[in-house]
Amino acid sequence: MTKLQQFTISCRKVWKIFGPNPGAVRPLLDQGLSRSEILAQTGHVIAVRDVSFDVRPGEIFVVMGLSGSGKSTLIRCLSRLIEPTEGEIVVDGQNVVAYDAAQLRELRRHKMSMVFQRFGLFPHRTILDNVAYGLEIQGLKKEPRYAQARQVLEMVGLKSWENYYPHELSGGMQQRVGLARALAVDPEILLCDEPFSALDPLIRREMQDELLRLQKTLNKTIVFITHDFLEALKLGHHIAIMKDGEIVQLGRPEEIVAHPVNDYVREFTRDVPRIKIITAKTIMAVAAADAGSDRVTVHADTTLEKLIGLTAVSPDPLAVLDNDGCVIGMVDRTAVLQALSEGN
């Protein structure tokens, strides 16, 4: 198995440049012109710039950034709704950039489902028929596809709305219909472009919790787009933060909170409750193999909130253990205080 085959999705040096002659733009970038300068001089928009990342099976990989950062263009490149200008997008070991039309249809029907804001709802179809549409395309007969669609509608809280039409539902409800339709076909990969952003805060939290609950059972590979850092922290195993078409930082949520690479990322993390996010693994120092003897031990995932009390009463550094009970590092009062001070 090659390294790329260990991942469900691997992007390698993906670019998307909008405009009539993208090839003419690259030399200008090499000369040091900025994104805005290239737009002013050539009319070309650099939407995605040299993006690479890997998504593991069963992972929720969150891409976040402000409006215009390139995050929505990137997710559309993954399914080739938007054609990338350059680069490779490898799904289960195959470069989908090289797929022909028939292979793309197969990918979208069976392996990859997309959920965008109010994306693709048919106004002349009932909610039930909208949710069942992907199953219909797959050739599933009416009775079983309706049964499956009803099950998913109940899951997203729209059980009593199956006979209504999209225009009779609120925007937030329409988004839930889109999510239900994507889940109905049981895809391996779910691409979500801010699916909960228009929902009321309470419903939004419920849908986040529902997605996490479903993930424990269904184990989908999910690429999730958001502009909300708290949502990214709640859902993501890894987070990629984008600005001006580039990924400026990629890492685990606690790594980004503990060590933002620049002021742009730091602004996102400013109001985050650091003591509930940062873990012992994030702030520990490397320890010798016998360092844990006769010491108080903590698991690598122990939060800063708990470490505060433990280091306060322990005269010696705490030994940090992995899932196998092996010592992988040490945490002392200084490390805890430094992590707290960096958030102020």
N, C-alpha and C positions, 0 to 999 in steps of 0.2 A: 504493500500500500504506500503510495506516495504521500508527501506532506499535504498536498492539496486535497487528496481523497479523505483525509482525516476530518475535513470540514464539510458541512452541508453547502455553505456558500463561501466562495473566496473571490474577492475583487482584487485585481492587480492593475495598478496604474490606469485607472478609469478616468477618462476625460469626456466632458460634453461641452462643446462650443457651439452656440447658436449663431448662425449667420451663413452667408452664401459661400464663403471660402475659409473654412476653419484652418486649413493647412497654412494659410498665410499668417495666422496669428502666433503660432509657436515661436518663430524667430523674434517676434516683438517681446514675448515673455523672456526669452533668453537674454534680450537686451536690458531687461530690468523694468519694463513698463508695467504699471499696476493694472488691475482689472478695470478700474474706472478710466484710466488713460486709454486702454485698448478700446473700450466702448466708445469713447469720444472720438478717437481717430479712425476706427474701422467700422463701428456699428455692430461688432460681434460681442456676444455675451459669453463670458466664461462661467458656466453654471456649475460644473464639477471639474476640479483640477487635481489630477494625479492622486486619486483616492485608492487606497489599498486597505483591506481589512479581511478578517476571517470570522465566520459564524459557525459555532459548533452545533452538532445535533442537539435538539431540545433546548436551545438557548434562546432567551429573549435579548436581542441585540438592539439597543436603542440608539437612534441617531437624532441629535437635537441641535437646535440653533435658532437664531432669529429669522424673521421673514427675509427671503433673499439669500439665505446662506447656502442654498443648493441641496438641502436635505430631501425635498419632495422630488426634485429632478433625479437625484440619485436613486431613490426607491423605484422610480419608473424605469430607470435604466436596467434594474435587476431583472425585470420581466420583458424588457425591450418594448414597452409602451413608448418609450423614448429611446431612439437608437444612440448608443454611446459613440462618440467620435473616435476614441481610441481605447485600448485596454482589453482585458479579459474578465469575464464574469463566469466563474466556474461553479456549476451546481451539480452536486453528487459526482464530481470528477469529469464533467463534460462542460466545454466552453459554449455557453448558450449564445454568445455573440456570433458563432458560426452556424447556428441553427437555421434551417430553411423554414418556410411558412408552416409546413405540416408538423415539423418538430416543435415549433413554437405553440401551435394549437394544442398539441398533446401536453406540453409543459403546463399551459394555463388551465387546461381542463382537469388534470389529474394530480399535478404535483404542487402547483403554486396558485394560491388564491389571493386576491387583492381587495383591500377594504380602504376606500377613500371617502372623503366627505361627500355624502349623497351620490356616490359613484354608481352610475349605470342602472338606476332603478327605472323599470319600464312603466310609464304613466298609465298604460292601458291594461296592465296586469294587476291583479290583486296582490296584497302583501304575501299571501301564501304562494302564489304562482311566481312572484319575484324570488322568494327564498328557494323555491324548488327548481328554478331555471337551470342552474348548473347540473343538477341531477337529470333534468330532462335532456340536456345536451349530451350527457353521458349515455343516454338510452334507457334509463331506468323507467319502469312502467309507472302509471299514474298513482296507483294505490300506495306502493312502498315509498315513492318520492314524496307524496303528501304526508305520509306518516313521519318520515324523517324531517321534513320541513317543519311540521307542527312541533316536534320535539325540540328543535333548535329555537323556534319562536318562543316557546315557553321558557327556555333557558335564558333568553335575553329580555324577558319580561313583556312580551307582546302576544301572549296567548290569545287574548280576546280581540286581536286586531287583524286576524288573517283574511277577513273578507273585505277589508277597506282597501283604498287605493293610496298611492304615495302622496298625492296632493292633500289628502285628508289627515295626514300625520304631520307633527311638528318636525323641525329640522333634526332635533336630537333623536326622535323616533326613527326617522329615515336612516340615520347613521346606524342605528341598531339593526335595522333591516339589512343593511349592507354587511354588517358583521355576521348576522345569522346566515345570509346566503353564502358567505365565504366558508363558514364552519360546516354547512350542510354537506358539502362535497368531500369532507374529510381529507383536506390536503396535507401534504407533508410540511409545506412552507406557507406561512401566513405573512403577507406584506400589509402593514397597517400605516396609513398616512393620517395621523392625528384623528383616529376614529372616535375619540371621546371628547374632543375639544369643545364641541358646541353643546354638550350636555350640561344640565344644572350640576352644581358642585356635588350635591348628595348623590345623584344618579351616577355622576362621573366616578366617584369613589367606589360605588357599588359595582360598576362595570369593571373597574381596575381589579377589585377583589375577585370578581367573577372570572376574569381572564386568568388570574393567578391560580384560581381553583381549577379551572379547566386545564391549565397547563400541567398541573400535577397529574391529571388523569390522561390527557391526550398527548402530552410531550411533543408539541409542535416545535418547529424551528421558526421563530418569529423575528422579523425586522420591523421595529416600531418607531414611527416618526412622531416627535413632539417638540413643542417649544417650551414645555413646562419642566423645569429641572426636578421638581419634587416628584412629578410623575415618572420621570426617567429613573430617579433613585429608587422608587417603589417597585418598578417593573423590571429594570434592566440587570442582567448579569454583567454585561459590559456596556459602556456608553461611549459613543463617538460624538464629539462636539465639533460642529462645522462653522466656519466663517468664510465668506467670500469664495465658496466652492471648495475649500480645503478642510481636511480634518486637522484641527489644531491640538486636540488631545484625545487619546483613546485609552481607556482603562476600566478597571472595576470602579463601581460607584464610590467606595471608600477611598480609593487611591486619588480620584479626582478631587474629592472634598478635602482630603488631607494635603494634597500637593498640586494645586492648580498651576498650570504652566505660565499663565500670563494674566493680565488684568481683565481681559475678556472673559476667561473662564472663571476667574475669581469673583466677578460680578454675579455670575449665576449661583455661586456657592455661598454668597454673603449671608443669606437668611436661612441657610440650612442648619438644622439642629445637629451640630457636629458630634456631640456626645452620644447620639443615637446611631451614627453612621460609621464613624472611624473605629477600626478594630485593632486588637493587639498586633495582628499580622502586619498592619499598615505602618505602625510606629516602632516595632521591635528592632533591636540590634541583633546581629548575628552572634550566636553563642557557641561555645565549645561543646563537644559531645557530652561531657559529664557535668555540664553547668546546672542541670536540673536537680542534682542530688540534694536532698533535704531542703528544698525550696518550695514555697507556695507556687502552685501551677495554675495556669489558666489556658483555656482553649484559644486557638488562633482567632476565632470569630467573636471573642469577648469584646463588648463595646467599651468605648471610652467612658461611658456613664458608669459602668461597673468597675472599670480599672481605677477610677478616682478613689473610691473607697478602699479597694484592695491595696493599692500602693501607699495609701495614707497610714495604714496600720501595719504594713510589712517593712521591717528595717532593711531588708535585702530586695534586690530586683526579683520580679516574678518570672518564672520559667514558662515560656509559651509552647504549647503542645499542638501537634497536628492531629489529624483524625486517627492516626495509628498510635498516638500516645508518645511520639518521639519529640524530644526538645528541638525546636527549630529557631529559637531566639529568646531574648530577654527584654523585659520592659521594666523601667524604673520610674521613680517620681519625676525625674527631669524630663523624660520623654513625654509623660502624660501632661505635665505643665506646659511644655513647649507646644504640644498639639492644641491645648486649650488657648494659649496666647495667640497662636496663629489665626484663630477664628475671630479675634477681637480687632 
